Amino acid sequence: MVGLVARIGFAWVRWKAKRGLSDSEEGSSPAKKHEALQMGVRGETYAYWYLRRLGYLFVARNYTPARAKGELDLIGFDGDAMAIVEVRTRPASEEGPAMPELSITREKHETLLRTAHYFLRERRIAHCPLRFDVVAIENTPGQPPAIRLHKAALSPQLPVRSP
C-alpha cells in the first residue's frame, strides 16, 4: 500500500512539474526572490515523492533546531540507515548543466552536521547508521525537472584540510 501511495504521489508531482518547477521567468527583484523560494519548495516536494517511490520512509521534513542556525530538508530511513537528505534545486542555464549539487559549501556542510547532531540528540537516537544524501534538481522551464540522487554524498566528518 505504501508503494502505491508513493507511486501515485510522485506521478502527481511529476505531472505538475512537466513544464518545470517555476511559474514564470519575468518579474522584479522581490518577485524573483519569491519565485526562487517557491521553486525550492517545489523541488523539495518533488524530491520527497521521488524518494518515497524509491522506498525511503520519512520521519521529518524541514527540521530546524530551536536555538541554532540550520535546517535539514528531509530526514528518513533508506533500509536500516537514517538518511539526511539535502535538496538543491537550480534553474538550468544556456551554458550547460546547473550542477546544483556543487553549490554545497564547507559552511553549509558544517551547518548540516551540526543540525543533524541536534536532531539526533533531541530524538534520543544514539546508535543508528547515518548517511547524508544529496538530491540535485535542475529546472528547465517548459521541461520536466532533471533529478539526480547522490547517496552518501557528504561525509559525516569533515576532512581536515591543510591551509
N, C-alpha and C positions, 0 to 999 in steps of 0.2 A: 504493500500500500504506500509506504514512504517513497519507494522508487517511482511509482506512478505520479504522486503529487509533485515530486521533483521534476520529472519529465514534463508534466503539464505546466508547472511554474516557469521552467526555462523556456519552453516553447512560447509561452505568452510574452515574456520579456524579450525574447529574440524577435518575435513578430513585431512588438512595439518599437524595436530598435532597427528594423530592416532598412531604414533610411538614415541611420546614425543615431547618436545619443543626444545631439543638441537640437534645439528648436529652430534657431536662426543663426546667421553669421553677422548680421548688422547690429549696430547699436552704439550707445555711448559707453564711457568707461564704467560707471556703476552697473549698467545693463550687462556689459561684458563680464564683470566680476560675478554678478548673479548667475549668468549663463554658465560660467566656469564651475561655480558651486553646484548648480543643477546637474551639469554633466558628470561631476564627481559622484553625486548621489545616485544618478542613473547607472554609472559604472559599477558602484558597489552593489546595487541591486542586481545588475546583470551578472556580476561575479558570484554573488550569493547563490543565485539559482543555477548557474553553471556548475559550481562546486557541489551543490546539493545533488545535481544529476550525476556527478561522479562518485557520490557516496559519502560526502562529508556530512557530519551531524554537528550543527552549530549550537553553542551554548550561550553566546553573547555577540552582539553587534555594536559597534561604535562605543566601546568601553573607554571611559575617561576616569582616571582616579580622582578622588575627592580633593586632594591638596597638592596636585602635581601637574606638570605640563605633559601633554601627550595623549594620544588616542590609538586604540587598537581597532582596526576596521572590522575584522571578523575573527572569532575565536571558536574553534570546534575540534572535532575529532575526525581523523582520517585513519580508520582502523584503530590501533591501540595508541597511536601518537596524537598528542594535542598539537594542533596546527594553529599558529597565529598567522593570519593572512593579511598582508599589506596590499591594498588595491591601488594601482596607479593608472589613471585614465588621462590620456593626452590626445589632442587633435593631431591628425596626420598632416604633414606638410608636403609641399611640392618637391622639396629637396630630397625626400626619401622617408623611410620609416621614422616614427617619432621616438621609438625605443623608451617608453615610459619607465621601464624597469631600471634604467640607468640614472634616473632622477633621485635615487635614494642616496642621500649624502651621509657622511660619517656621523654628523649630528643627529640626523633622523634615525640612523641605526642605533645610536646610543639611547635616544628617546624611546624607541621601540623596546629595547632591552629593559630599560628602567620601568616602563609602563607594564611590561609583561611580568616583571618581578612583583609590582604592586598587585596585579590581578591574581597571581598565584598565592600571594600572602593573604589577600582579602578572602579568597575562596578556600583557604587552608589546604591547598594542593601541594603535597610535599614530594611525592615520588611518581612522576609521570614523564614518559618520553616527550620531549618538547621539540618542535620544529617550526622554523619561520619560513613561510611560503610567500611568494610574490605573484600576484596576478596583474599582468600588463594588458591594458586595453587601449588599442589605437582606434580613434573615432574618425572616420572619413565621412563627411556629410554626403548623404544620398546612398550610402552603402552600409551593410551590417558591420558592426564593430569587429575588429580582429582581436582575438583574445589568446594570451599565452600564459600558461601556468608554469612557474618555476618552483618545484618542491625543494625544500631545504636550501633556499637561495641565500639566506642570511645566516651566518654563524651565530650560535648562542653567545659566543665570546668574541669580542673584538680582537683582531690581530694586533699585535704590538708592532708599530712601525717606527723605524729609526728616523730622526729628522734629517 
